[in-house]
Amino acid sequence: MDTNSDGENGIPDLMDASEVAAWFRIGVSTVYAWVSGGRIPFLKLNGIVRFSRHQLTKWMQQHTQCPSASADQVSERVSGTRPRPLTHRTMGDAAVRVRRRLVSSKNPTQHGAGH
């Protein structure tokens, strides 16, 4: 599948649930649970669920939380340092963080028990 955000002629690059699961490194059942819970952007075409790579990228960017900035980090940002570019690795890291948040929000009592 093309790794661009859009395919030829501006047609969205669509992924199925197994491709999304592989990209996020999660189970297919988790992808469908997110769909049924309305937690992830998806398209339903004649009963078939598909995902726009571009929409998923935007969704992950919106759900990525950065740690609180120290004084050194703030001065680097102000001085014009550019953020890291999005790569498959950074997207994978973001997916892991999203999964952790979703799991911890489902099991609030277990989140603090083992730590």
TORPAZA-925103 format. One line per field, with one value per residue (C-alpha): residue in one letter; z, y, x. Coordinates in Angstrom, 2 decimals, always signed. Example, Ala and Ser with C-alpha at 12.3 -4.5 7.8 and 13.67 -1.06 7.14 Angstrom:
// TORPAZA-925103
fike: (A, S);
pz: (+7.80, +7.14);
py: (-4.50, -1.06);
px: (+12.30, +13.67);
//
This chain:
// TORPAZA-925103
fike: (M, D, T, N, S, D, G, E, N, G, I, P, D, L, M, D, A, S, E, V, A, A, W, F, R, I, G, V, S, T, V, Y, A, W, V, S, G, G, R, I, P, F, L, K, L, N, G, I, V, R, F, S, R, H, Q, L, T, K, W, M, Q, Q, H, T, Q, C, P, S, A, S, A, D, Q, V, S, E, R, V, S, G, T, R, P, R, P, L, T, H, R, T, M, G, D, A, A, V, R, V, R, R, R, L, V, S, S, K, N, P, T, Q, H, G, A, G, H);
pz: (+0.00, -0.81, +2.19, +1.00, +2.81, -0.41, -3.30, -6.97, -8.04, -4.43, -3.57, +0.13, +0.93, +2.64, +5.04, +6.43, +10.13, +9.92, +8.32, +11.03, +13.72, +12.26, +11.98, +15.58, +16.82, +18.41, +17.86, +15.16, +17.86, +19.51, +16.23, +15.96, +19.63, +18.95, +15.92, +17.88, +20.67, +18.23, +19.39, +15.99, +12.63, +10.08, +6.95, +6.48, +2.82, +2.20, +5.55, +5.09, +7.57, +6.15, +7.53, +5.84, +6.56, +6.47, +8.99, +11.28, +11.17, +12.13, +14.87, +16.39, +16.30, +18.16, +20.78, +21.39, +24.68, +25.24, +28.67, +30.53, +29.25, +31.42, +31.21, +28.84, +26.51, +26.45, +25.52, +22.71, +21.33, +21.50, +19.73, +16.66, +17.08, +14.86, +16.25, +15.18, +11.83, +11.80, +10.86, +11.17, +14.46, +15.96, +14.74, +16.33, +19.58, +19.46, +18.91, +21.97, +24.07, +22.77, +23.57, +27.11, +27.72, +26.40, +28.49, +31.63, +31.12, +30.94, +34.09, +36.43, +39.52, +37.90, +36.59, +39.95, +41.55, +39.94, +40.10);
py: (+0.00, +3.51, +5.31, +8.75, +10.35, +10.31, +7.93, +8.83, +11.65, +12.74, +9.55, +8.70, +5.91, +3.46, +0.74, -2.22, -3.14, -5.61, -2.97, -0.45, -3.07, -3.83, -0.13, +0.57, -2.76, -3.72, -6.49, -6.33, -6.76, -3.58, -1.69, -2.86, -2.01, +1.52, +1.70, +0.54, +3.00, +5.88, +6.40, +6.25, +7.86, +5.37, +5.06, +2.54, +1.73, -0.55, -2.25, -2.50, -0.59, +1.24, +3.82, +6.82, +6.88, +10.70, +10.87, +8.37, +10.40, +13.56, +11.64, +10.37, +13.86, +15.20, +12.43, +12.60, +14.20, +15.67, +15.57, +18.86, +21.12, +21.98, +25.45, +24.10, +22.60, +25.81, +27.87, +25.39, +25.75, +29.52, +29.60, +28.00, +24.34, +22.31, +19.31, +15.80, +14.82, +12.17, +8.79, +5.26, +5.00, +8.19, +7.15, +3.72, +5.38, +7.56, +4.51, +2.83, +5.90, +6.01, +2.32, +2.78, +5.67, +3.70, +0.64, +2.72, +4.59, +1.25, -0.10, +2.86, +0.62, -1.55, +1.38, +2.32, -1.13, -2.55, +0.58);
px: (+0.00, +1.21, +2.73, +1.59, -1.33, -3.32, -3.16, -3.26, -5.59, -6.16, -8.07, -7.56, -5.12, -7.47, -6.43, -8.32, -8.44, -5.54, -3.29, -4.23, -3.58, -0.15, +0.68, -0.36, +1.03, -2.28, -4.81, -7.45, -10.09, -8.79, -9.19, -12.80, -13.43, -12.19, -14.49, -17.54, -16.70, -16.25, -12.66, -10.96, -11.84, -13.17, -15.26, -18.02, -18.52, -21.51, -20.86, -17.08, -14.91, -11.90, -9.49, -7.90, -4.16, -4.26, -7.13, -5.40, -2.19, -4.10, -5.95, -2.70, -1.20, -4.25, -4.04, -0.30, +0.64, +4.07, +5.65, +5.62, +8.36, +11.33, +12.90, +15.60, +13.01, +11.00, +14.07, +14.87, +11.35, +11.49, +14.84, +13.28, +14.21, +11.92, +9.99, +10.98, +9.51, +6.80, +8.21, +6.92, +8.81, +7.34, +3.89, +4.38, +5.46, +2.34, +0.16, +1.68, +0.91, -2.66, -3.12, -1.76, -4.17, -7.12, -6.26, -5.71, -8.98, -10.86, -9.15, -8.56, -8.17, -5.49, -3.44, -1.93, -1.97, +1.15, +3.31);
//
